[in-house]
Amino acid sequence: MQNITIAIDGFSSCGKSTLAKALAHKLNYKYIDTGAMYRAVTLYAIRHQWIDTEKNINETALIQALSEIELGFVNNAETHHSDITLNGENVEQEIRLMPVSSVVSKVSTIKEVREKMVALQRQMGKRKGVVMDGRDIGTNVFPKAELKLFMTADPEVRARRRADEYSSKGQYFSLDDIKHNLQQRDQEDLNRKENPLIKADDAVVLDNSDLSREQQLEFVLKLVSDLQLIRREPPLH
């Protein structure tokens, strides 16, 4: 069976990473969390105090420091998934906190940041056998990916999922605050100048508002199976 590239795009808190990890595990593919990459860059900027309390970013300082930012992924023996590293430090937990979540979309609009991240992502996935999720994977990073998904869900469902994610880590925020954060991120993702969030013309839409994780995985595995079957069929003469 020939390996393929699976590109998953969609809105925040739609379960892209959860599905991508499950797919990668089931198919024995590499999983690359592109969102974690942007979060790590954001964390670097926060640590260097290049983002103020009003979420204004010192873009000049961040752009000049991009060559000093090294990102990688290491296997987590407990979760069996990959954790992101920032200059050799495992920052998987810290990048998921609200200070990063509240400003990562702004950081991701910076042209030079996106250019560096896209170059890294293409390098990581050049040998196929990869599942990559983000905002512009099927439209910009891998426009020729064999399978593209665009994930969405009802805003209320997304907010509850994010609230559950925070509470599982001992963080508690009001549902209204979470909804506001998600709405803000949506607007920034949809309207940014550099590679905004849009559905690729050949992407399969997956609205998982009422689907379990198992149902989502089954649905996409069927797509992969059908695609592999088509690719094995001899050409018509």
C-alpha positions, 0 to 999 in steps of 0.5 A: 500500500502506497503511503499518502499525505493527509491534510486536515484543515479547519477551525480551532477546537474542532478536534483536528489534532485528536483525529490526526493523532488517531489516524497516524497511529492507525496507519503507522504514519507520522503526525505533525501538529502545525498548530503546536509549531506556531504556539511554540513561536508564540511562547518564544515571543512571550518569554522575550516580552515581545507581546504586551498585555494588549496583545501588541507584538514586536514583530521586528524583534520576533522576525529578527530572532526567527533564525534562533528558533529551532523546533522539533518533535520528540516521542512521549512515552506516556501518550505515545504521541509527539511533543514539540520542543523549542530549542531542545526544551519540551514545551508541549504543556506550556504552549496549551495555556491561555496566554499562548492560545489568546495570541497565537493567531496574531503571531501566525499572521506574520508573513515571515513566521508563516514562511519559516513554518511552511518550509519546515512543514514541507521538509517534515512531510516530503516523504509522505506517510504523514498526517498534518493538521492546521489552517492552510495545509491543503491549500498552501503547505501540501496543495497536492495532498492525496486526501484533504479534510476540512473540519468544522463543528457548531460553535457551542460544541467547540466552546464546550470541548475547549472548556473540557480541555482546559478543565482537564488541565486544572484551568477554568474559564467561563464559557463566554470567555472561551467563546469570545476567544474562539470567535476572535481566532476564527476572524483572525484565521479567516481574514489574515493576509497570508494564507487564510483559512479556506476550504480547498476545492477538493477537500472533504468537509467533516462536520463532527458536531454530533460525531464521536471520535470513533465515528470520525476515525471510521469515516476517514479510514473509509476515505483512505481505503477507498482512495487506496483502492482507486489508486490500485485500479489499472487505468482504463484504455 
